[in-house]
């Protein structure tokens, strides 16, 4: 490739004399690809070099080969769609993606796979604003501002279409050969790496973003929400309903980002025991102690936990193109109402009744509302309805990183806390304190909900089930937040709290032995049990209900 040529007259910018460069397109592509490899992939290099001897010739051979391969791949990625007019805008976009992605991968230890990209695309403005911290600005100034400034100084040489096409073809061939050479140098180590840790490919940026965006859009294009596959078309109320005297009011509370390790009595950062669930414990709930989630993000877990397939037969396309548990309950004759204090139901309540309570100043800050807003109007809703009612309350819960905004001041029990969304400004102890305060508030919210259900016992047989969608990392092994690929996700992100409360009337009418359920709750469970266990609790009969996955089945007389 031709060496860069300097313009005769440099330009002056803020007292600096910045030269102009006259380059051909391939030189600029090569420079950008090298920048991606050397400056934007710190998380990838950290991951692949763990445990390697820096003085070993094999390590240097692996570095050289992998570097050549990544550079060649990014060259091809940008060169294929680019022409002279679109090249600089395309590179500017890739530079922005690489800079932002590199920051969050390094800060939170995340992997940018299709599920993570889907999370980003579904993020609401309030959530996005919490992730815009001052350290992001400094990172972007260095890793985006400087390369964009350099890009603005480059003028591309004009070229006739014929020679330009020939040169582009030759450059792509050269990139393929360089990539093949890099692969040959590092093939043995790369093969072992991809076999044992194939998730590291989602650390190669900006290629990870481009690939994951393409996969996400492709999956969404294949989805057909308007023509969902019917699940349990034979759903009907079972035999216990013949002898019932009251309708049922069943509340399903979907927690957000609550992890099992911090629920209830556990050691705090100072080593002393603390209790984050005193109010629900006082209400004699049944606590399931070993529950595994469907995924590590709401975008995955929420559709999965309401699906017939679950984690054991996970198929994203099938799940998103099928009816959910809520549609089955509606078919069986329940009024199903989804109340949301977060970012929607991810399709599981499509076509069903949805509510978002009106904000109140004492519970809302203009962007977010505390979860007690979900209880507004609940007694009135129950009083106005005469039949069986299933109410789903979708919490904001412990959604990070602004844990300190998830509870009122009166629940600042564990301190000092982390009063910022920029977790890098807080010690791990402060982060955990704020996280536990938010759990304490969820415990209070659940206790209030139970009390409201108790007040309805003269008209309804009432019950409540609470389960979180996924867990959270709070600095363990350098990881924060959630969304790690499921195959390598730590327990902190996949073990979630789940609890059940039944009124005496509900237990009698459903012929359930609460003591038996308490014993069963000590065994392993997962989101896969949710579909079948709720059908069991509400005695909905269908061929699609699997009694082996119904946690209540052994406890029903």
N, C-alpha and C positions, 0 to 999 in steps of 0.2 A: 504494500500500500504506500501511496505517496506520503512523504513527510509533510508536516504542517507548514504552511507559508504564513508569514506575518505581514499584516497590512503596514503600509508605510507610515501612517499617522495613528498613533495610539490615541485612545479617548481618555478624558479625565473624568473621574467619578469620585466625589467626596475627597478630593485631594490626592487620589491615587491615579497613577497612569496605568490604565488597563489596555493591553494590546488586543487587537483583533486577530483572529485566526481565519485563514482561508483553507478549508479542508474539503476533501471529497466525503461523500456520505459514508463510505465504508470505514474511513478513519474515525469519524465521529461515533459510528456504531461500536467500533472496537474500544474506544476510550470509555464509552458508557458501560459496556459489558465488563471491562476491567474494574470500573468503579463499583458496579454491583458485587462483583466477586470479592474484592479486597476490602471495601468499606461498609457494605450493607449486610453482610452475612455473618456477623459476629456470633449470633446464637447457633448457627449451623456449625461453624468451626469449633466452638466450645463443645458442642455435643459430640462431634465425630472424633475429636482429639482427646477425649477423656480416657485416661488410662494408658496413653501412648507415651513412649519415651521420646522426648524432643531431640535427643542426640542420636537416635537411631536412623540409619540411612533409609530404612523402610518407611519411617514416618515422613521423611522429606520426599520420598518417591510418591507416597500416597498424597501428600499435600500438592505436589506438582501436578500429578495426574488428575486429581479431583478439581483443582483450580482450572486447569485447561478445559475439562469437561463442562464445568459450570459456565465458564466464560463463553465457550462455543455455543452452548444451549441458549444463553441469553442473547448472543449475537443473532442466532437464527430466529429466535422469538421476535426480535425487533425488526430484523431485515426483511422477513417475509411479507408483512403487510405495509411496509413503509415505502413512500416515494419521496422525491425531493421536497415537496410542499408539506407532507404530513410527518416527516421524520422528526423535526424538532418538537412539535406538539406531542407526538407519541412518546419521545424520550422524556419530555417534561412530566407526562402522566406517569410513566414507569418510575421516574425518580421520586415523585411524590408518594407513590404506592410503596416503594422500597423504604423510604425514610420513615413513613408512619408505621409501616408493618414492623420494621426493625426495632423501633422504639418499644412497641407493645410486646413484642416477643421477648426482648431483653428485660423489660420491666416486670412482666407478670409470668414469664416462662411459658407462654402459650404457643400452640402450633396452629398455623393458618391452613386448616383443611376445609373441605366444603361445608362442614357443619359450623365451623367458626365463621366463615364468610356469611352463611345464612343468618347467624346471630347478628352480625354487623348490619346486614341489609335490613333486618327487622328491628333494629334498635330505634327506640323513640327519641325525640329531641332531648327530653329531660335526662335520659340515661346517657346520651352522647355527651351532654355538657359536663356531666360528672367525670368524664374521662379526659377532659381538656384541662390539663394541669400545667403549671409554669415550666416544669422540666421538659414537657413536650415542645414548648416554644424554643428553648435553647437547642434541643436536639434537631428541630427542623431548620433552625438558622444554620447549623453546621452541615447537616447531611442533605438538606434540600436547597437552602439559600445559596451556598457556595457553588454547587454544581449548576444550578439554574443561572447564576451570574456568569459562569464560564460558558454555558450553552448560549447565552445571549451574545457573547463575543465571537461566536463562530459563524462565519459566512460560508455557505456551501457553494462549491464550484458548479457552474452550469454544465450540463452535459446533454448531448443529443440522445434521443430515445434508444437507438440501436446500441451504441457503445455503453450506455448506462445499463441496459438489460444484460449485456454480456458481462460487464464488470460485476454486477450484482450476482449473476450466476456463478462466476468464478470465485467470488468472495464466500458464497454459501458453500461451495465445494470445499474451499480451504477450511472453513469452519467445521464442516463435517469431518475432514481429515484430522484436524487438530483435536476435535472431540473424540474421535476414534483412537487417536494416539494417547490422549489422557486416560481414556477408558482402559486401554491396554496397560498403561503404567500402574493403574490403581485397581485393576479388575479383581484381583484376589481379595483385597481388603474391602472393596466396595460390595462385592457379592456377599461376603459375610455380614457386612453392615446392613444391607438391604434385606437380608434374610432374617436377621435377628432384631433389627430396629428400623423397619421400613418407614416408620412414622417420621424419621428425620428428613425425609424428602419435603415435608411440609415446613421446613425451616429455611429452604432455599428461596430467597426473595429477590426480585418480585415475581419469579416464576410461580411460586406457590399461590400468589394472589390470582394471577391470570388463569392458572389451571383450575383453582377452586371456584372462581367465578364462572368459568365455562361449565364445570360440572353442575353447579347450582342452577344456572339458567337452563341447562339441558334437562335436569330433573323436574324443574318447575314447568317446563314446556310440556313434559309428558304427563304432568298431573292433570286430573280432570275433576275438580271439585263439584262441577255441576252434574256429574254422572257417577257419583260414588257407588261402590259396590255395596249392596244391601247385606248387612250382617244380622244374623238371627231373625229371619223373616217370620219365624214361628213363635216369637217371644210372647208370653202370656203370663198372667199372674198364677202362682202355684196354689196348692191345696190349703195352705194356712190362711189364705185370705177369706175363705168361706166362713170361718169362725171369728173374724176380727170385728171389733165393735167401733174402732176408730180408724181414720186414715193415718198415713205415715207422713211425718215431716223428717226427712233425712238431709243432713247438711254434710257436704264433702268440702273440706277446706284443703286447698292446694297451697302448700308452703312453697316458699321461694328461697333457694340457696341455704337451707338449714341442713347442717351436717350432724350426724348422730353422735359424733365424738364429744360435742359440746352441749348436747341436750340432757337436761337433768343434772344429777350430781356428778361432778368431774373435777379433776385438779385444775386450778387456775394457773396463770403464768407464775405466780409466787409459790406454787406448790400446795397451797391450802385448798381444801375442798370448797366448791361453790355449787349452788343449785340454781339452774336456769329455768326450772319447771315446777316451782312450788305450788302454784295455784291449780294446775291440772292434776297434780298428784293429790292434792286435797280433795278433789272431786272424784277420786277413785276410778280414774281412767285405766284402760288396759293398754299397756305400752309394749309395742313390738320392738325387740331389742336388736334384731339382726336383719335389717331390710336393705336390699340392694336396688339401686335405681336403674332405669332403662338407659339413661345416657348421662352426660356431664353438662348438658345445657338444656335450657327450656325448649328450644327449637326441636331437639331430639326427644327429650323425655316426655313432654306433654302429649304429643300425638301417640307416642309409643305406649305410655301407661294406660291410655284409654282404648287401646287397640286389642283386637283378638290375637294378633301375631305376637306382640310383646317382644322382649329381648331374645327369647329362645329361638324365634323364627323371624328375626328382624329383617324386614324388607321395606325400605323407606318408601318406595313407590307404591307398594301395596297398602301400607299404612295410610299414606296421604290420600289415596284414592278409594278408601273404604269408609263406611260409617264408623262411628265410635260407640263406646258404651252408652253415651248419653242418648244417642239416637235409638238404641235398643230399649232403654228405659222409657223413652217417649212412646215408642211403639206399643209397649206393654201397658200404657195408660197413665204414666206419671206426667205431671206438669214439671218440666225441667227448666230451671232458670239459672243462667250463668251471670254472676256478678263479678265485675273485674276492677281491680285496683292496680293493674299492670299493663302489659302490652298485648292483650287479647288472648283468645283461646287457641290460636294456631290451627284453626280448622276443626277442632273437635266439637264445637258447638254450632257449626254452620247450619243455618236454617232454624235454629232454636231460639228461644227468648233470651236476649242479652240485655244486661243493665249495667250502667256505670253511675254510681251515686253522685249526686250534686255535691260539689266541694263546699266545705264549711270552714270559716277562718280559723277556728280553734283546732282543726285537724289537718288543714292544708296550708302549704306555703306558697301557692301560686304555680308550682310545678308538680309537686307530689302531695299525696294525702297519706296520713297514717292509716293503718289497716282497719281501725275501728270505724272508718267511714263505711265499710262494707255492711255494718250492722244497722245503718240508718234505714228505718222503714221496715225492718224485718218483722216486727210484731204486726204491723199493718198488712204486710204481704201475706202472712199466715192467716190473719183474721179474714181477709177478703177471699181466700181460697177455701173451697169445701172438700176437695179431693186430695189424692196423694201428691205430695210436693217434694221434689229433689232440688235442693239449692246448692249450687257450687260457688264457693267464695275463693277467688283467685287473689292471693296476697301479693303485696310488694315484698313483705317478709324481710329477709336479710340481704336483699340485693346490694351488691357492692359496686364500687369501692366505698361509697359514702355511707358506711354502716351507721355513723353518728346521726344521720337524718332519718333513721328508720324507727325511732322511738322518741317519746316526749321526754322532757327534762326530768320528770319524776322517776323515770326508769334508768337514770344514770347511777346505777348501784355499784358497778365495778369500775374502778378508776385507777389511775388517770386513763382517759380514752384517747382515741385518735379522731380529732375534730376536723378532719380534712379528707377530701377524696384522693389526695396525693399520698398514697401509702408509703412512698419513699421518705416522707417527712416524719414518719412515726416508727417507733420500735415495734417489734413483733408483740410484745406484751400489751402495748396500748391498742394495737389493732384487735387483738383477741378480746380485750376488755370491752371495746365498742361492739364487737360482734356478739359477745355474750349478753350485753345489754339489749340488743335487738332481739335475741332469742327470748329473753325475759319478757319483752313486750309481746311477742307472739304467744307465749304462755298465757299472759293476761288476756289477750284477744280471744284465745280459745276458751278460757274460763268464762269470760263474758258471754260468749256464744252458747256455751253449755247452760249458763244461767237463764238465758233467753229461751232456750229449748225447754228447760224445766217449767218455765212459766206457761208454756203451751200444752202441758201434759193433760189438761182437762179436755182438750179438743183433739190432740194428736198423740200417737205413739212416736216418740222422738229418738233420734240417734245422730251421732257425729263421728265422722272418720277424718283424721288429719294425716296427711303424708306430704313430705317435701318432694320437689321434682328432682333435685340433685343436691350435692354437697358443695363444699368450698375449700380451697387451700388458703391457709393463712400464714404462709411463709415457710412451711415445711419443705425441705429440699429446694428452697429458693423459688417455690411456686406460689402464686397468688391467684385469687378468683377461681374460675372454673373453665371448662371447655377443652381439657386435655383429651386427645383421642382415647376412646373407651378402653382399647386394648392395653394401654399403658397408664391409665388414670390411677392415681393413688386412692386409697380407701377414703380419704377425706372428701373426695369428690363423688364417690359412688355409694357410701353408706349414709342412709337418711333416717330421720325419726319418723315413726308412724304410731298413732294411738287411736283408740276406739272408745267411745262412750255410748252406753245404751241406757235408756230409761227403763225402769222396771216393767212398764207397760210394753215397751218394744220387745224386751227379752221374753216376756210371757207370750205375746202374740206371735212371735217368730219362732217360739219353742227353742230358744237358745240358752245354753248353760254358760253363764258368765264365768264361772270358775274354770270350766273346761277351756274357754277362750283364753283365759289368763295363762293357763299352762301352755297352750299352743303358741302364745305370743313369744315364748322363750326360744322357739325354734327359728330356723332360717326362713326368710321370706323375701319377696322382691316385688317390683312393680308388675311383674307378670301375673301375680295373684290378684291384682286389683280388679280387673274385669270380672273374673269369675266369683270373687268373694263378695263384691257388691251385688251381683245377681243373686248370690246365696243369701245375703243379709235381707234383701228385699223380696226374696222368694219369687224370682222371675224364672220361669221354666223355658228352656230352649235347648235344641240339640247342640248348639254351639257352646253351651256351658260345660266346662270340664270340672267335675267334682274333685279331681285330684289337685286342682289349683284353687279350689274354694277353701280358704282357711277356716271358714265357719262350718263346713260340712261335718266334721267329726263331732261337733258340739251341738248338733241339732237333733232333738228327740223326735 
